[in-house]
Amino acid sequence: LVDDVARAPVAEIGPIIERHETFPRRVNVGFAALRDRRHVDLRVFERGVGETLACGSGAAAAMAVLRRRELVDDDVEVALPGGTLVLSWNGQAEAPVWLTGPATTVFNGWIDL
């Protein structure tokens, strides 16, 4: 958790945690700021990639951690640099985390093999 994702040291701390010896296969690193029980701001440093505009699995993980700590309600809006996702989870381990949000193409390319 951070106070403000805009000032979070994502580029500095993200790669250090991503490659820490605790995570031999590396790890995604999320920086979340709790606005209130229904709104979270999030930036994600994704393993092998760097900071990403959006990360559905990162948003779900952040929501689950905050829900388990009873800091958020069952329904949360997670704002990422690339857009806002809506997540729902009742906190029960066997229950699915539901995620909805926009999907946008950000790159097209060709490769000759």
C-alpha positions in Angstrom: 0.0 0.0 0.0 1.1 3.5 -0.8 -0.4 6.9 0.0 -0.4 8.1 -3.7 0.2 5.9 -6.7 1.3 9.0 -8.8 4.3 9.4 -6.4 4.9 5.6 -5.9 8.5 4.6 -6.8 7.3 2.0 -9.3 10.3 2.3 -11.6 12.8 2.1 -8.8 11.3 -0.5 -6.4 9.4 -2.6 -8.9 12.4 -4.2 -10.5 14.1 -4.9 -7.2 11.0 -6.7 -5.8 10.4 -8.4 -9.2 13.8 -10.1 -9.1 14.2 -10.6 -5.3 15.5 -14.0 -4.4 12.2 -14.8 -2.6 10.7 -15.0 -6.1 12.9 -17.3 -8.2 10.5 -17.1 -11.1 10.0 -13.3 -10.6 6.8 -11.6 -9.6 4.4 -8.8 -10.6 4.6 -5.9 -8.1 1.5 -3.8 -7.4 1.4 -0.3 -5.8 -2.1 0.4 -4.5 -3.6 3.5 -2.8 -6.9 3.1 -1.0 -9.2 6.1 -1.7 -12.2 4.6 0.1 -13.9 1.2 0.6 -15.1 1.2 -3.0 -12.2 2.9 -4.9 -8.6 1.9 -5.3 -5.8 3.4 -7.4 -3.2 0.9 -8.8 0.0 0.8 -10.7 1.6 -2.5 -11.7 5.2 -3.4 -12.5 4.8 -6.6 -14.5 7.5 -9.2 -14.4 9.6 -9.1 -17.6 7.8 -6.1 -18.9 8.0 -3.1 -16.6 5.1 -0.8 -15.7 1.9 -1.6 -17.7 -1.2 0.5 -18.4 -3.5 -2.2 -17.0 -3.3 -5.6 -15.3 -6.4 -7.6 -14.6 -4.7 -10.2 -12.5 -2.9 -7.4 -10.6 -6.2 -5.6 -9.9 -7.8 -8.9 -8.7 -4.8 -9.6 -6.5 -4.9 -6.1 -5.0 -8.7 -6.3 -4.4 -8.3 -9.8 -2.8 -5.6 -8.6 -0.4 -7.5 -5.5 0.5 -10.8 -7.4 1.0 -9.0 -10.0 3.2 -7.8 -7.1 5.3 -11.4 -5.8 5.4 -10.3 -2.5 3.9 -12.7 -2.7 0.9 -16.2 -3.8 0.3 -17.3 -6.7 -2.0 -17.5 -4.4 -5.1 -14.5 -2.2 -5.9 -13.5 0.1 -8.8 -9.8 -0.2 -9.4 -8.3 2.7 -11.4 -5.2 2.0 -13.4 -3.4 4.3 -15.9 -5.1 2.5 -18.8 -8.6 2.6 -17.4 -10.9 1.5 -14.6 -11.9 -2.0 -13.8 -14.8 -3.2 -11.6 -14.1 -6.1 -9.4 -16.5 -8.2 -7.2 -15.5 -10.7 -4.6 -17.2 -11.7 -1.3 -14.0 -12.7 0.4 -14.7 -16.4 0.4 -11.7 -18.5 -0.8 -13.8 -20.8 -3.0 -15.7 -17.9 -4.6 -14.5 -16.4 -8.0 -13.3 -12.8 -8.3 -15.4 -11.2 -11.1 -13.7 -8.5 -13.2 -15.3 -6.3 -15.8 -13.8 -3.4 -17.8 -12.9 -2.2 -21.3 -10.5 -4.0 -23.6 -8.6 -1.9 -26.1 -6.0 -2.9 -28.7 -2.8 -1.1 -28.0 -0.5 -2.8 -30.5 -0.7 -4.8 -33.8 2.4 -6.3 -35.4 3.7 -8.9 -37.8 6.7 -11.2 -37.6 8.2 -13.3 -40.4 9.3 -16.7 -39.2 
